Amino acid sequence: MTTKVEGPGGPRNNGHEMAPLNTRARGDGTHGVTIMLSPPDRNSVGSREGAGLPDGDPDRAAWSGKMQFFLSIIGYSVGLGNIWRFPYLCQQNGGGAFLIPFMIMLILEGIPLFLIELGMGQKMRLGALGVWNTIHPWLGGIGISSCIVTLFVAIYYNVIITWCFYYFFNSFRVPLPWASCPQFNGTDLPECERSSETAYFWYRTTLDASPSIEEPEGFKWWIVLCLLLSWTVVFFIVMKGIQSSGKVVYFTSLFPYIVLTIFFIRGITLKGAGAGLMHMYTPKVEKLLEPTVWLDAATQVFYSFGLAFGSLIAFGSYNTPKNNCVRDVILVSVCNAVTAIYASVVIFAILGYKATVGVDRCIAVNKGILFKHGLIDSIHVDNAIYEEKMNSLDSMTKTNWTFEHCSLEDQLDSAAEGTGLAFIVFTQAIVQLPGAPFWAVLFFTMLLSLGLGSQIGILEGMLCTIFDIDIFKRIRKPYVTGVVCLFCFTVGLVFTTGAGEYWLKMFDSFAGTIGLVVVALMETIAVIYIYGHKKFTEDIYQMTGIRPGPYWQLTWRYIGPVIMFLILLSSVLSMVLKSPTYSAWNGELGITENKSYPDWVMAIALAMIVASVLPMPLVFLLRRFQILKVDLDIHQGSIRRNETTASTKEMIDEDDDDDDDDFSGPALGGPVNVRSDSDDEDEPPTMGKMLSNKSSPLTAAGVAASHQTFQFKNQHHLTPNPLAASPTRKKPFSMEVMDF
C-alpha cells in the first residue's frame, strides 16, 4: 500500500513533514519530541514496496512512456562504436567468423550484466551512488568511481561530436573541401600530394596537427568554437534531466536508422559493393583459435553496452517498479547486435565501391605507363589485354617503370577504425559518390545523432549520481548541469590544440578502460555476493513475474566475473608489456608515425586510472574504521520518542506483537511517506496509522528502550496531548537527529 502525508493545508508528499505528530517544548514542563536514529542492518536492504512504500524518491522523474525509455536506452547503447569499431574488428578477426565469439560474449557477458544494472536501478529507484550505498555503506566508492570515469569519458567524447560538427558545416560546400588538394601557384601542396586529399583535410585543415603530443602549438579557434557549440547543445538537452533529453531521443535514436537504410539502399547498388561484403563476411575460421579474437569480442560487447557508467542504473531508476526489465534487456541487446551487423554491411558495401574505384584508377595509371612504352595501342584497351601485358613483364622492369600494385584485397585491407574510418576512409568514399555533399550531410548528421545519444546517456548517469548527494538536491538541475558542462568544456580545451587528437587517444586508452572494468566487476560482486543472488532473483521475479533460471545464475555468479577479470588482466598486461604509443602526423612525409608517450603524459594517464579506482578502497576503509560515518536521515533508522507527554491513537493492529526484530527499512537516501489523520475534524492532530504491516520501516530492530522512552508499537496506546498544535495553525515540525 502506498501511503501519503496529509496534514494541515492539504496532502503532502514530503516524507520529512509530519507536523501534526508533536510540538516543541513550551517551557511549561512538557517536552517536545526527539527523533533518534539507529542504523539499519548493513547486510540487508529494505523492501520499500513490501512496506507499502514507493521505492526511492516519490518525486523522482519518470519516463513519459515506454517508447521514450526504450529509445533513450537504444540511443545510449547504440553509439559510434557500432559504426567505426565493430566493422574493423570483423575485418581484422576472421570476417564472418568473428560473429561467433561476438554472439557468445553477448550472451555470456553483455546481457547478464545489462540486467544487473537496469534491474538494480529499477528496484531501488536511485542513481549509482544511492544503489551501492544501499547495498552496503562500505560500497559507496563504487558509485563515486563510476562517476569519475564517466566524467573523464564525457570530457573527451564530446570532442568527437565537435569534429562531427566541423565536418557537418563543411559538408554544405560544393565541391566538398576534402575532394581535392589545395593548390599554390597552380600545383598541389606537397603535404597533400604526398598523403591524400581526405588525410590532408583531417590532419592539416581540421586539426592542424602538431608533430607530437609535447608540442601543442596553441588553440585552434575553429575547434574551440565547435567545442563550445557542442557543449551548449548538450547542456540544453540534458539541463532538466529526462524531461528535456527524453524529447530529443526520438530524433537521436531513430534518425541514424533512417540514414543507415538510405546508405544501405545506395550502397548495395554501387559497383564493388559485393566485393566489399564478401571481403568482410567471408569467414576465416582458423582465426577463432587466437585468444585475442575472443578478447576483442568480449571487450566490444562490454563497451558497446555502456556498462559501469551508471547510466543504465539511472535509466532503470526512472521506470515504474513493475516494468518488465528482462524483456527490455533482451530487446535492447538484440537491437544493439543487429545494428552493429547492419552498420557493417552499409560501411563495407560503400568501402567496396571505394576500393573498386581505387583499383580502376590504379589500372588506368599502369595502362598509361604501358602505352608510353608502346606495349599497348590505347589506354582504353580491355583489362584482359592489360593483364596479359603485365604478366609478360619481369619484376625488374615493373620496378624500373614504377608500376603500381593494383589489388582489391589490399585496398579493402586498408580500412581503418575510429576517427580514421569516419574522417578519412569513409569521407574519401563519399567523394566518389554522385551528389557527394548530400551524402556527406547525411553521414555526419548520423554521426552527430549517434554521438549525442550516447553523450546524453553518459551525462545522465553522472548527473543522476551527483543528485544522489543531499547537498545537490537543494540546487536546481539546470544550475548543476551548467556547472558540469562548463567544467568539461574548460578541461576539454586541451583537445582543441594541435595535439588534441593525441590527447583524445590517450584519454580513450586509459581513462575509460581499466576503471570501467574494475567498476563493472565490483558491481557484479556487490549485487551477486553481497546483496545476494537469491534476493536479486526474487527482486526480478517481483518486478517482472519472471524468475531468472540457471542461465542467469551461472552467468551472474561465475561466467560474467571471470570474463571481466580476463579483460582486466589482459588490459593491465598489455599496458605493462607493451609501451603505449600514439600515431603522430608527419607533415613532411604525409604519413602518421608511431611515437611513445613521454613519461609525464604516462604519469597523467596513471593518475586517471588511480582516480577511477581509488574511491572504492578509500570509502571502504573510511567507513570500515568509522572515520567517515554513514549519513542517515529520518528514512533510514528506528524512530524513538523521548520524554514526552504527547500521545497518539493506536498505531497498528495486534498481529505485530512479535515482530520487534523484523526490519525492512528503505534504502539510504530514500524517502518515507506516512499518513496522518489530522485532517479529520473529529480527531485531534495525531501521527495517524503510520504502520500498516510488519515490514514497516518504523518497526526496526535494535530500538533500545529507556526510561520515559517507548516505541511506536501496537501494544502502546497513547493519550492525546492537550498542548498539541491545532491543524489550522500549521506549526512546522522540528526534530533532533542524533548521530549514531
KEFIVEX-308391 format. One line per field, with one value per residue (C-alpha): residue in three letters; x, y, z. Coordinates in steps of 0.1 Angstrom, whole numbers, plus 5000, padded with zeros to 4 digits. Layout:
BEGIN
aa <- [ALA,...]
x <- [X,...]
y <- [Y,...]
z <- [Z,...]
***
This chain:
BEGIN
aa <- [MET,THR,THR,LYS,VAL,GLU,GLY,PRO,GLY,GLY,PRO,ARG,ASN,ASN,GLY,HIS,GLU,MET,ALA,PRO,LEU,ASN,THR,ARG,ALA,ARG,GLY,ASP,GLY,THR,HIS,GLY,VAL,THR,ILE,MET,LEU,SER,PRO,PRO,ASP,ARG,ASN,SER,VAL,GLY,SER,ARG,GLU,GLY,ALA,GLY,LEU,PRO,ASP,GLY,ASP,PRO,ASP,ARG,ALA,ALA,TRP,SER,GLY,LYS,MET,GLN,PHE,PHE,LEU,SER,ILE,ILE,GLY,TYR,SER,VAL,GLY,LEU,GLY,ASN,ILE,TRP,ARG,PHE,PRO,TYR,LEU,CYS,GLN,GLN,ASN,GLY,GLY,GLY,ALA,PHE,LEU,ILE,PRO,PHE,MET,ILE,MET,LEU,ILE,LEU,GLU,GLY,ILE,PRO,LEU,PHE,LEU,ILE,GLU,LEU,GLY,MET,GLY,GLN,LYS,MET,ARG,LEU,GLY,ALA,LEU,GLY,VAL,TRP,ASN,THR,ILE,HIS,PRO,TRP,LEU,GLY,GLY,ILE,GLY,ILE,SER,SER,CYS,ILE,VAL,THR,LEU,PHE,VAL,ALA,ILE,TYR,TYR,ASN,VAL,ILE,ILE,THR,TRP,CYS,PHE,TYR,TYR,PHE,PHE,ASN,SER,PHE,ARG,VAL,PRO,LEU,PRO,TRP,ALA,SER,CYS,PRO,GLN,PHE,ASN,GLY,THR,ASP,LEU,PRO,GLU,CYS,GLU,ARG,SER,SER,GLU,THR,ALA,TYR,PHE,TRP,TYR,ARG,THR,THR,LEU,ASP,ALA,SER,PRO,SER,ILE,GLU,GLU,PRO,GLU,GLY,PHE,LYS,TRP,TRP,ILE,VAL,LEU,CYS,LEU,LEU,LEU,SER,TRP,THR,VAL,VAL,PHE,PHE,ILE,VAL,MET,LYS,GLY,ILE,GLN,SER,SER,GLY,LYS,VAL,VAL,TYR,PHE,THR,SER,LEU,PHE,PRO,TYR,ILE,VAL,LEU,THR,ILE,PHE,PHE,ILE,ARG,GLY,ILE,THR,LEU,LYS,GLY,ALA,GLY,ALA,GLY,LEU,MET,HIS,MET,TYR,THR,PRO,LYS,VAL,GLU,LYS,LEU,LEU,GLU,PRO,THR,VAL,TRP,LEU,ASP,ALA,ALA,THR,GLN,VAL,PHE,TYR,SER,PHE,GLY,LEU,ALA,PHE,GLY,SER,LEU,ILE,ALA,PHE,GLY,SER,TYR,ASN,THR,PRO,LYS,ASN,ASN,CYS,VAL,ARG,ASP,VAL,ILE,LEU,VAL,SER,VAL,CYS,ASN,ALA,VAL,THR,ALA,ILE,TYR,ALA,SER,VAL,VAL,ILE,PHE,ALA,ILE,LEU,GLY,TYR,LYS,ALA,THR,VAL,GLY,VAL,ASP,ARG,CYS,ILE,ALA,VAL,ASN,LYS,GLY,ILE,LEU,PHE,LYS,HIS,GLY,LEU,ILE,ASP,SER,ILE,HIS,VAL,ASP,ASN,ALA,ILE,TYR,GLU,GLU,LYS,MET,ASN,SER,LEU,ASP,SER,MET,THR,LYS,THR,ASN,TRP,THR,PHE,GLU,HIS,CYS,SER,LEU,GLU,ASP,GLN,LEU,ASP,SER,ALA,ALA,GLU,GLY,THR,GLY,LEU,ALA,PHE,ILE,VAL,PHE,THR,GLN,ALA,ILE,VAL,GLN,LEU,PRO,GLY,ALA,PRO,PHE,TRP,ALA,VAL,LEU,PHE,PHE,THR,MET,LEU,LEU,SER,LEU,GLY,LEU,GLY,SER,GLN,ILE,GLY,ILE,LEU,GLU,GLY,MET,LEU,CYS,THR,ILE,PHE,ASP,ILE,ASP,ILE,PHE,LYS,ARG,ILE,ARG,LYS,PRO,TYR,VAL,THR,GLY,VAL,VAL,CYS,LEU,PHE,CYS,PHE,THR,VAL,GLY,LEU,VAL,PHE,THR,THR,GLY,ALA,GLY,GLU,TYR,TRP,LEU,LYS,MET,PHE,ASP,SER,PHE,ALA,GLY,THR,ILE,GLY,LEU,VAL,VAL,VAL,ALA,LEU,MET,GLU,THR,ILE,ALA,VAL,ILE,TYR,ILE,TYR,GLY,HIS,LYS,LYS,PHE,THR,GLU,ASP,ILE,TYR,GLN,MET,THR,GLY,ILE,ARG,PRO,GLY,PRO,TYR,TRP,GLN,LEU,THR,TRP,ARG,TYR,ILE,GLY,PRO,VAL,ILE,MET,PHE,LEU,ILE,LEU,LEU,SER,SER,VAL,LEU,SER,MET,VAL,LEU,LYS,SER,PRO,THR,TYR,SER,ALA,TRP,ASN,GLY,GLU,LEU,GLY,ILE,THR,GLU,ASN,LYS,SER,TYR,PRO,ASP,TRP,VAL,MET,ALA,ILE,ALA,LEU,ALA,MET,ILE,VAL,ALA,SER,VAL,LEU,PRO,MET,PRO,LEU,VAL,PHE,LEU,LEU,ARG,ARG,PHE,GLN,ILE,LEU,LYS,VAL,ASP,LEU,ASP,ILE,HIS,GLN,GLY,SER,ILE,ARG,ARG,ASN,GLU,THR,THR,ALA,SER,THR,LYS,GLU,MET,ILE,ASP,GLU,ASP,ASP,ASP,ASP,ASP,ASP,ASP,ASP,PHE,SER,GLY,PRO,ALA,LEU,GLY,GLY,PRO,VAL,ASN,VAL,ARG,SER,ASP,SER,ASP,ASP,GLU,ASP,GLU,PRO,PRO,THR,MET,GLY,LYS,MET,LEU,SER,ASN,LYS,SER,SER,PRO,LEU,THR,ALA,ALA,GLY,VAL,ALA,ALA,SER,HIS,GLN,THR,PHE,GLN,PHE,LYS,ASN,GLN,HIS,HIS,LEU,THR,PRO,ASN,PRO,LEU,ALA,ALA,SER,PRO,THR,ARG,LYS,LYS,PRO,PHE,SER,MET,GLU,VAL,MET,ASP,PHE]
x <- [5000,5013,5007,5006,5012,4981,4984,4972,4967,4962,4981,5018,5043,5074,5084,5101,5069,5050,5038,5007,5029,5042,5051,5082,5088,5068,5087,5059,5074,5062,5087,5088,5099,5134,5138,5167,5181,5198,5214,5197,5213,5241,5238,5202,5184,5149,5120,5100,5074,5069,5064,5038,5061,5073,5109,5133,5122,5084,5091,5117,5113,5098,5096,5065,5061,5076,5088,5107,5126,5133,5146,5167,5185,5189,5204,5228,5238,5240,5268,5298,5314,5288,5298,5335,5347,5327,5333,5370,5370,5351,5376,5407,5394,5382,5354,5321,5338,5340,5303,5306,5327,5308,5274,5288,5302,5269,5250,5275,5287,5266,5230,5235,5255,5230,5202,5221,5224,5190,5173,5190,5182,5145,5143,5158,5148,5181,5212,5245,5257,5224,5222,5257,5253,5221,5236,5263,5277,5312,5305,5297,5330,5317,5293,5320,5344,5317,5310,5347,5352,5320,5333,5366,5347,5322,5350,5366,5335,5321,5352,5342,5309,5329,5347,5315,5301,5331,5327,5289,5293,5319,5296,5274,5303,5303,5326,5335,5367,5383,5376,5408,5442,5446,5470,5498,5509,5489,5503,5491,5506,5534,5520,5486,5502,5523,5493,5457,5430,5410,5440,5453,5419,5417,5453,5461,5428,5407,5432,5462,5481,5514,5544,5539,5519,5547,5542,5506,5511,5482,5445,5427,5399,5376,5377,5372,5340,5327,5335,5316,5287,5287,5286,5259,5238,5244,5236,5202,5194,5202,5196,5163,5171,5148,5122,5143,5165,5136,5121,5154,5159,5131,5154,5189,5177,5156,5174,5206,5185,5169,5203,5217,5188,5194,5231,5223,5200,5225,5255,5243,5236,5272,5299,5321,5296,5295,5333,5333,5307,5325,5358,5342,5320,5339,5346,5382,5375,5412,5411,5389,5419,5436,5428,5429,5399,5378,5392,5383,5348,5344,5358,5335,5304,5314,5319,5291,5265,5280,5283,5296,5289,5259,5237,5218,5212,5199,5176,5163,5155,5130,5110,5079,5085,5066,5083,5095,5132,5141,5122,5138,5173,5168,5152,5180,5207,5193,5188,5224,5238,5217,5226,5263,5259,5237,5261,5289,5270,5265,5301,5317,5293,5305,5341,5339,5328,5357,5382,5369,5372,5407,5417,5403,5424,5455,5450,5445,5479,5496,5479,5493,5528,5523,5511,5540,5564,5544,5532,5495,5478,5455,5449,5413,5423,5404,5415,5423,5449,5463,5466,5484,5509,5516,5522,5547,5569,5596,5598,5628,5610,5580,5601,5621,5589,5573,5541,5516,5504,5466,5449,5413,5423,5449,5425,5399,5426,5434,5401,5407,5389,5378,5383,5404,5374,5350,5370,5395,5384,5347,5349,5370,5343,5317,5336,5333,5295,5274,5259,5287,5277,5242,5257,5283,5255,5235,5266,5277,5242,5240,5273,5260,5228,5248,5272,5246,5225,5254,5266,5231,5232,5268,5259,5226,5244,5269,5243,5220,5249,5256,5219,5221,5242,5220,5236,5229,5193,5186,5201,5181,5191,5200,5225,5243,5242,5256,5285,5293,5292,5313,5339,5340,5344,5372,5391,5383,5402,5433,5417,5415,5453,5474,5480,5443,5438,5468,5453,5420,5436,5454,5421,5404,5431,5434,5406,5377,5393,5407,5385,5353,5361,5370,5338,5317,5335,5328,5292,5287,5303,5282,5249,5255,5277,5268,5233,5228,5219,5188,5175,5182,5165,5135,5135,5134,5106,5086,5091,5086,5069,5099,5122,5157,5168,5201,5214,5212,5226,5256,5265,5259,5278,5307,5310,5305,5330,5356,5352,5356,5386,5403,5395,5410,5441,5448,5444,5469,5494,5491,5500,5529,5544,5539,5550,5518,5522,5501,5500,5515,5512,5544,5536,5569,5563,5525,5521,5515,5542,5540,5556,5558,5541,5565,5569,5549,5519,5520,5520,5488,5474,5483,5468,5435,5434,5442,5415,5390,5398,5409,5375,5364,5391,5392,5355,5357,5385,5370,5337,5351,5370,5342,5363,5335,5301,5271,5247,5213,5181,5146,5141,5169,5166,5144,5123,5122,5102,5118,5105,5072,5036,5023,5004,4987,4959,4965,4991,4988,4969,4975,4992,5025,5033,5061,5078,5102,5131,5116,5133,5128,5136,5141,5174,5198,5187,5152,5122,5094,5057,5033,4997,4982,4946,4950,4926,4897,4877,4866,4901,4930,4961,4979,5005,4979,4982,5018,5024,5002,5021,5050,5076,5072,5105,5093,5094,5132,5153,5177,5155,5166,5141,5150,5130,5103,5110,5086,5085,5058,5043,5008,5007,5013,4982,4989,4966,4961,4983,4963,4992,4993,4992,4960,4957,4948,4979,5002,5031,5062,5076,5110,5133,5167,5186,5211,5242,5247]
y <- [5000,5034,5059,5097,5125,5146,5174,5209,5226,5195,5164,5164,5140,5150,5124,5150,5168,5152,5184,5170,5145,5167,5201,5217,5222,5252,5260,5246,5213,5195,5183,5181,5151,5139,5116,5093,5072,5039,5024,4996,4962,4968,4934,4939,4961,4971,4964,4996,4980,4954,4981,4997,5025,5035,5027,5056,5092,5096,5129,5112,5119,5092,5083,5097,5064,5031,5043,5072,5048,5023,5050,5066,5034,5025,5059,5054,5018,5021,5046,5054,5021,5003,5023,5026,4999,4967,4966,4970,4941,4919,4927,4920,4890,4865,4883,4865,4841,4870,4869,4836,4849,4882,4864,4841,4870,4889,4860,4852,4887,4916,4906,4894,4925,4947,4932,4937,4974,4980,4958,4974,5009,4999,4982,5009,5039,5055,5065,5047,5062,5056,5020,5010,5028,5010,4975,4983,5017,5003,5000,5037,5041,5022,5050,5076,5057,5053,5090,5099,5075,5089,5124,5115,5099,5127,5153,5136,5120,5155,5163,5137,5155,5187,5172,5160,5195,5209,5183,5188,5225,5219,5193,5221,5234,5224,5208,5192,5208,5174,5164,5179,5192,5230,5245,5270,5286,5260,5230,5208,5214,5189,5177,5169,5154,5130,5118,5122,5148,5134,5128,5163,5179,5159,5164,5198,5217,5203,5195,5214,5186,5192,5168,5153,5155,5176,5204,5216,5247,5266,5265,5262,5288,5269,5238,5259,5274,5240,5226,5255,5247,5210,5216,5243,5218,5191,5214,5224,5187,5174,5205,5192,5156,5132,5159,5176,5148,5124,5145,5147,5109,5105,5121,5109,5073,5069,5092,5070,5041,5061,5072,5037,5025,5052,5044,5007,5011,5033,5012,4978,4993,5005,4988,4967,4965,4927,4926,4946,4924,4893,4906,4914,4884,4856,4835,4827,4800,4795,4829,4816,4797,4830,4842,4878,4874,4863,4891,4916,4902,4904,4940,4951,4937,4954,4988,4987,4983,5012,4991,5006,5043,5044,5054,5021,5024,5059,5049,5020,5042,5062,5031,5020,4992,4967,4973,4942,4950,4914,4920,4954,4940,4913,4937,4963,4936,4922,4957,4965,4934,4938,4975,4966,4940,4962,4992,4968,4959,4995,5005,4977,4980,5016,5008,4980,5007,5029,5000,4991,5028,5028,4997,5012,5043,5022,5002,5034,5047,5014,5014,5049,5036,5006,5030,5053,5024,5013,4980,4987,5007,5027,5034,5022,4986,4957,4947,4912,4926,4947,4917,4897,4925,4929,4892,4892,4918,4907,4921,4943,4960,4966,4982,5004,5016,5023,5003,5005,4974,4972,4948,4949,4929,4954,4983,4966,4957,4994,5001,5019,5021,5050,5085,5073,5053,5082,5112,5098,5065,5070,5106,5095,5070,5098,5120,5093,5092,5113,5142,5139,5169,5154,5121,5140,5159,5127,5108,5135,5141,5104,5106,5136,5118,5087,5108,5130,5099,5083,5116,5122,5088,5093,5127,5114,5087,5112,5138,5112,5102,5138,5144,5114,5136,5155,5189,5190,5181,5216,5231,5234,5209,5235,5252,5219,5208,5241,5240,5204,5213,5245,5224,5198,5225,5241,5208,5199,5229,5206,5187,5219,5223,5209,5178,5174,5141,5126,5136,5121,5088,5089,5095,5068,5043,5049,5069,5047,5012,4997,5019,5008,4971,4973,4992,4966,4937,4953,4959,4923,4912,4937,4925,4888,4881,4909,4918,4882,4865,4849,4883,4898,4869,4874,4912,4904,4880,4905,4932,4912,4879,4861,4841,4840,4804,4786,4806,4839,4823,4808,4840,4862,4842,4827,4833,4871,4878,4855,4872,4907,4895,4883,4916,4934,4912,4914,4953,4956,4931,4949,4982,4967,4946,4970,5005,5026,5045,5070,5079,5114,5132,5138,5166,5164,5127,5129,5099,5090,5077,5057,5075,5066,5087,5108,5099,5129,5120,5084,5099,5117,5085,5066,5093,5090,5052,5057,5084,5060,5031,5047,5058,5021,5011,5046,5047,5011,5019,5052,5036,5003,5022,5047,5077,5086,5080,5069,5098,5087,5107,5100,5074,5050,5041,5034,5063,5067,5091,5105,5124,5135,5136,5137,5107,5093,5069,5032,5028,4993,4960,4933,4909,4927,4919,4895,4914,4937,4924,4924,4954,4961,4998,5019,5024,5050,5083,5070,5089,5075,5086,5083,5092,5114,5117,5152,5164,5146,5172,5147,5137,5156,5160,5126,5107,5085,5050,5051,5014,4992,4959,4941,4953,4990,5008,5021,4987,4985,4960,4974,5002,5005,5014,5036,5052,5075,5061,5040,5025,5031,4996,4984,4974,5010,5033,5070,5096,5129,5158,5189,5211,5195,5220,5227,5216,5251,5266,5248,5247,5233,5200,5201,5173,5164,5139,5121,5109,5072]
z <- [5000,4991,5018,5017,5042,5048,5071,5076,5044,5023,5012,5013,4997,5015,5040,5062,5070,5099,5116,5134,5153,5181,5194,5207,5243,5255,5287,5310,5318,5288,5263,5225,5205,5199,5169,5173,5145,5147,5116,5098,5094,5070,5055,5043,5021,5029,5007,5004,4983,5009,5035,5014,5004,4970,4961,4960,4957,4952,4934,4911,4874,4853,4817,4799,4782,4773,4739,4755,4778,4750,4726,4753,4762,4725,4718,4746,4739,4701,4695,4674,4683,4662,4632,4633,4657,4650,4612,4618,4643,4619,4592,4614,4633,4608,4589,4594,4619,4643,4647,4666,4696,4695,4699,4726,4746,4741,4757,4785,4794,4779,4786,4822,4833,4815,4836,4868,4863,4848,4874,4905,4892,4887,4921,4942,4921,4929,4910,4911,4944,4961,4949,4961,4994,4999,4993,5019,5030,5026,4988,4983,4965,4935,4927,4931,4909,4883,4884,4879,4850,4834,4838,4820,4792,4789,4785,4755,4740,4733,4713,4687,4684,4680,4650,4635,4638,4619,4591,4591,4584,4557,4540,4526,4504,4468,4459,4492,4507,4510,4474,4461,4473,4479,4453,4454,4421,4402,4419,4447,4481,4487,4520,4504,4474,4495,4515,4502,4500,4529,4551,4545,4553,4585,4598,4585,4578,4607,4634,4622,4639,4657,4653,4688,4720,4736,4710,4713,4691,4707,4704,4671,4672,4649,4670,4702,4687,4677,4711,4727,4704,4712,4750,4746,4726,4752,4781,4766,4760,4795,4817,4830,4830,4812,4810,4783,4770,4767,4739,4719,4719,4694,4669,4681,4683,4651,4626,4624,4613,4586,4574,4575,4555,4528,4527,4525,4495,4478,4488,4475,4441,4437,4417,4440,4469,4467,4468,4500,4517,4506,4520,4553,4560,4544,4575,4584,4610,4618,4635,4662,4677,4686,4721,4711,4689,4719,4740,4713,4712,4750,4750,4722,4739,4772,4758,4733,4761,4781,4812,4845,4836,4859,4830,4828,4866,4861,4832,4852,4882,4861,4853,4872,4898,4877,4844,4827,4826,4815,4783,4779,4783,4757,4732,4735,4733,4701,4687,4696,4679,4648,4645,4646,4619,4598,4600,4590,4559,4550,4557,4537,4508,4503,4511,4485,4460,4471,4467,4433,4421,4436,4417,4384,4389,4396,4365,4345,4357,4347,4313,4308,4315,4291,4264,4270,4263,4232,4247,4241,4214,4237,4274,4269,4260,4275,4310,4297,4273,4301,4324,4296,4290,4328,4332,4304,4322,4346,4381,4374,4345,4367,4394,4370,4352,4387,4381,4409,4427,4419,4444,4455,4486,4496,4491,4513,4539,4543,4560,4594,4627,4648,4636,4607,4593,4598,4588,4563,4547,4546,4535,4506,4496,4499,4475,4448,4451,4428,4448,4474,4496,4501,4513,4535,4552,4558,4571,4596,4608,4616,4635,4654,4663,4675,4694,4711,4720,4738,4754,4768,4785,4798,4813,4827,4846,4860,4869,4885,4908,4916,4926,4949,4971,4995,4992,4954,4958,4970,4938,4906,4880,4852,4875,4884,4848,4837,4861,4850,4813,4819,4837,4810,4783,4802,4806,4770,4757,4757,4728,4707,4705,4677,4699,4706,4688,4706,4740,4730,4721,4755,4773,4753,4760,4798,4813,4801,4801,4834,4856,4839,4840,4877,4885,4865,4883,4917,4907,4899,4932,4951,4937,4935,4965,4990,4981,4973,4940,4957,4968,4934,4917,4939,4931,4894,4900,4920,4893,4862,4871,4856,4879,4865,4859,4856,4826,4847,4878,4860,4841,4871,4896,4876,4839,4838,4866,4850,4816,4832,4852,4820,4803,4832,4833,4796,4797,4826,4809,4776,4792,4812,4784,4755,4756,4748,4716,4696,4659,4652,4619,4600,4576,4557,4548,4547,4569,4605,4627,4660,4689,4726,4752,4772,4809,4822,4799,4812,4848,4839,4825,4856,4878,4859,4864,4901,4904,4888,4911,4944,4957,4962,4987,5002,5010,5023,5047,5059,5067,5079,5106,5111,5100,5076,5091,5071,5066,5078,5078,5091,5064,5075,5111,5141,5155,5192,5212,5244,5274,5261,5274,5239,5226,5196,5189,5183,5156,5142,5146,5172,5148,5150,5187,5180,5152,5170,5151,5117,5099,5063,5060,5029,5012,5023,5010,5002,5015,5035,5032,5061,5066,5092,5102,5113,5087,5104,5123,5149,5159,5175,5154,5155,5138,5122,5111,5102,5102,5081,5081,5097,5072,5080,5085,5118,5134,5131,5151,5175,5190,5226,5252,5282,5310,5297,5262,5243,5208,5182,5186,5185,5222,5233,5235,5239,5253,5235,5244,5252,5240,5206,5178,5161,5125,5115,5130,5106,5131,5114,5127,5142,5152,5166,5146,5169,5151,5159]
***
